[in-house]
Amino acid sequence: MMSRFDNIASQWDKNPRRQWMTQQIISALKSKIFFRTDMIVADLGTGTGLILTEVYPSVKQIVGFDNSKGMLDVLSQKIQSNDMTNASVEWFDAEKGLLPSNSFDVLVSAMTFHHVSNISQLCSNVLQSLKPGGKCYVVDLCTEDGTFHDNNEGVKHFGFDVLQMKTWLEEAGFENVSVERIFEIEKPQGKYPVFGAYAQKKSLS
Ligand SMILES: C[S@@+](CC[C@H](N)C(=O)[O-])C[C@H]1O[C@@H](n2cnc3c(N)ncnc32)[C@H](O)[C@@H]1O
């Protein structure tokens, strides 16, 4: 069955707000995580890879996970035409699947958690996918009133309470968790604050 993301995939990058948001997210992400050329990175809910394409030149390998074939097709085309040899895509459903274990130095996820039902389970999934000392950075909406999306199909959460997000990450076993507002999206119907959540998996030593 086609998802709403399959239908919108070819138009996704044309929205100027998304381009602007990507720049805000990248700036917040880079203020928390210093990418290195020996790092293996996951982008969960990569979509057309707006975040992935900004990060890939700085790292050894990056994998974009998503459950929309339409979005992944657009990203695969970008990877091929720009010869991004260290980037790849993997179909993955965060509602059911287990991410590769003990595999990533960093996992980033932008505007995807609100599409997944069980966040506590998702945080555990992310934790087990990281190597010891690995870091994750999750960006999503703060609690909203349900007016952010024009159509709430596939929206499982109207944003998140930042304290609840911190608790979910800590209960999953993450350390050094911090959740802060990073920017605000303005739409005709209102203003929508966005948080960035940073968390670290315990190191071996
Ligand atoms: C709002 S888009 C964000 C895309 C991208 N991160 C960006 O910033 O442009 C959310 C993405 O999450 C993906 N997604 C939604 N539910 C998912 C699930 N259960 N498993 C994996 N990906 C999912 C969608 O297909 C979509 O590409």
The ligand as a Gaussian input file, in Angstrom:
#p B3LYP/6-31G(d) Opt

LIG

0 1
 C        8.607000      14.018000       8.290000
 S        9.518000      12.852000       7.336000
 C       11.191000      13.357000       7.702000
 C       12.183000      12.909000       6.662000
 C       13.609000      13.406000       6.869000
 N       14.163000      12.982000       8.135000
 C       13.684000      14.899000       6.738000
 O       14.024000      15.561000       7.729000
 O       13.417000      15.427000       5.640000
 C        9.345000      11.360000       8.272000
 C        9.983000      10.159000       7.640000
 O        9.806000       9.047000       8.526000
 C        9.468000       7.906000       7.767000
 N        8.728000       6.985000       8.620000
 C        7.467000       7.130000       9.125000
 N        7.121000       6.065000       9.845000
 C        8.187000       5.212000       9.813000
 C        8.427000       3.903000      10.347000
 N        7.507000       3.266000      11.077000
 N        9.621000       3.322000      10.102000
 C       10.560000       3.965000       9.369000
 N       10.388000       5.180000       8.808000
 C        9.207000       5.798000       9.036000
 C        8.634000       8.452000       6.615000
 O        8.565000       7.557000       5.525000
 C        9.366000       9.752000       6.311000
 O       10.362000       9.589000       5.340000

